[in-house]
Amino acid sequence: MSQKRSIFEEVGAEKPAGRPAAQPGLIDRARKGARGAIRAWLMVLFALVVAMILVGGLTRLTDSGLSITEWNPVTGALPPMDEAAWTAEFEKYQQIPEYQLQNMHMTLEDFKFIYWWEWSHRQLGRFIGLVWALGFFGFLAARKIPADWSGRLLGLGALGGAQGAIGWWMVSSGLGGERLDVASYRLATHLGLAFVILGVIAWFVFKLGRAESDLMQARRAGERGLFGMATGVVHFAFLQILLGALVAGIDAGRNFVDWPLMAGGFLPPDLFALEPWWRNFFEDDGLVQFMHRMAGYLLVAFGLATWNRARRSGNLKTRRAFDWMAVMLFGQMVLGIVTVMHSAPLALGIVHQLGAVLVWVLALRARFLARYPVAQSVRG
């Protein structure tokens, strides 16, 4: 029969035999790994992917994307090393429709200009792949990857490999037939996957910046309704990015430079002039720009509605995240209007693309904080 214990006995003075003492922090201890180092590595990859998007935009805006007519992932890393090699590359370019129908005036020096843009774009892609491989296999060999993260980081590398293949699929669409540029829908696929990769990296960076126990606790305090609306903003922003790629793919931003009307009317003229009818949604500059404009207005309206809902959040950092998202959404719309009214010059075009990156990341950050709010004091 056990002895009675005094009510004044100090708690924890004796522990039942055979029962191990509680070990605090077991979740973080089991999953920690090199979270800080991996997060820093991912931030480097994030910066490189942003640079890749901007260089890709400049490659498109300078009409340089078809200057390299072959896909050699390894040997293509070396540019032409002498005049004979440059001449051979130029002769390959002279066989495609872009040169024969549009650029017959081009000299070898002109060709070198567009070649360097495309070569730089591909070389940056190779460098990103190298940075990923060194980081992933280095952390894997050192057994520093947190639990449940190996598959995620490997998947990130697989997305990068798929992006290279899709890039060649895009370029190949402009090397035959009578097409002067790459197919706009393939360009949209290529840019869309770039933003998916960027979003995945950003989400990983957000998660690795907090302890697992913190995330588990924060998720219980998440705002489900606000998270759902933020998810809608992210999906809507992605659609708008794809429409922007269609605009860039056919240079639709350089036509219909009046605003708020298009050629003096709400709808652009000569809608559905192409056959079959579905081509107009990809290749008619008036309809493509109209879709991009309308989607932009709707995105801003929905984004502001989401921001208004976020104002009722009790978490200060969550509210501030949605504030910045709303500011950038409105600023991006204004920048888009200015860009089209100036016929999409190179500088404005690339700044507008950078604006899309900022909208994308800020919307993802707001969504993350709606799901995983940061703990704050009662007074906020």
Order of alpha helices (4+ residues) and beta strands (2+ residues): alpha-alpha-alpha-alpha-alpha-alpha-alpha-alpha-alpha-alpha-alpha-alpha-alpha
